[in-house]
Amino acid sequence: MLRVLPILLSLGLTIYALLNCAQSDQEKIRNLPKWAWLVLIIVFQLVGSIAWFIAGKPRQLRTRRPRILPPDDNPDFLGSL
């Protein structure tokens, strides 16, 4: 079982990277076109998968939520009184 574990981990990482790449938007992928990342992940399974997560996967940009002011601090509300 211990001999099979690295193979299963490598296969799982490859499948996860392949699905993640296939579902990503073409415009947001970094450094290479989408088809090149897919080929890289399939041909060089472990190295391609790791490279995808480091250099190709789109970064998640954090969006700021608008700050909600209570009524007594909101100038628009106070102006309408």
N, C-alpha and C positions, 0 to 999 in steps of 0.2 A: 504493500500500500504506500509506503514511503517513497518508492521509486516512481509511482504514478502521480503523486501529488504535484510536482513541478510541471508536469505535462498538462494536468488539468487546470492549474492556475494560469499557465501561459495561454491555453485554449480559451479559458474564460475571459481573460484580459483582451485577447484578440477579438473575440465576438463582441464584447462590450464596446471596444474602440470602433469596430466596424459599424455597429448599429448607431453609435453616437455620431460618427462622421456622416453616415448616410442621412441622418435626420437633421443635420445642421444646415443652416441657410448658406448658400453659395457665397453671398456677399460678405458674410461675417467671418468666414474661415480665413486664417492667417497664413502667410508665407507661400503656400502652394495652392493650385486649383483643387477642387474637391476630388476630381477623378484621380489626380496624382496621389492624394492622401489615401484614397481607397486602394490603389495599386500598391502603395508602400506598406500599408497595413497587411494586405494579403500576402505579399511576397516575403517581406521581412517581419514575421509575425510579432515577436516580442519587441524587437527594436522599433519597428514601425508603430506599434501600439503606444509605447512609451513616448516616442517622438510626437505622436498625435496629441497626447495630453500635455506635453510641455510646449510645443511650438505651433500647433495647428488649431487646437480647440478654441472656439470663440470665447473671449473673456466675458464674464457676466458683469455688466455695468450696474452698479447700484444706483437706483433712482431715488431721489429725495422726495419724501412725501411732503406736501405743503403743510406748513405749520398752522395748526388750528389755534386761533386766539380765542380766549374766553370773551364774552360780550363786553365786559368792563374794560378790556384792553384793545378792543377792535375799534379803530377810528371810524370805519364805515358805519358800524352800528351806533356808535356814540353820536355821529353826525346826523343820523336819521331820527334822533330823539327830539 
